[in-house]
Amino acid sequence: MGQALREARKAYAAGEVPVGAVVVREGKIISRAWNQVEILKDGTAHAEMLALTAAEETLGDRRLEKCTLYVTKEPCVMCAGAIILCRPERVVFGCPDPKVGGVGGWINILDSSPPFNHRCEVSSGVLGEECLFLLQSFFREARERKKSERPDDVFELPE
């Protein structure tokens, strides 16, 4: 998870939502990625999606057997769907995402009963406080920037 946090810090520095992901197989990192939604102008360029795609390229197979995906924030529903299709054995995430999380927040797609034929072991809360702090800091700074860009809400009444 430390390496995923390292990737999340890259996203933060680039002005992206600070989420990082790594895929590990047999103790070795085979891919790493960070959110690049704004840079690539692609709503699907989540850290998880990019890391999964890179891992598939590394292995030369769409099935990520014997792999673990580490991600700093709970994967969304889109990413959870991709996880099912890529079939890693395990997903480990840092902090929950109560709004759009798809791996235990308001829904757990990875543990759904049929029709899905693949289930992943899921672990949450790994370095969760650090992951959450990074996200909260990013959004706090974004709100402050937005406030400073707005003109004052003070109006003068005409005479």
Disulfide bonds with the S-S distance in Angstrom:
none
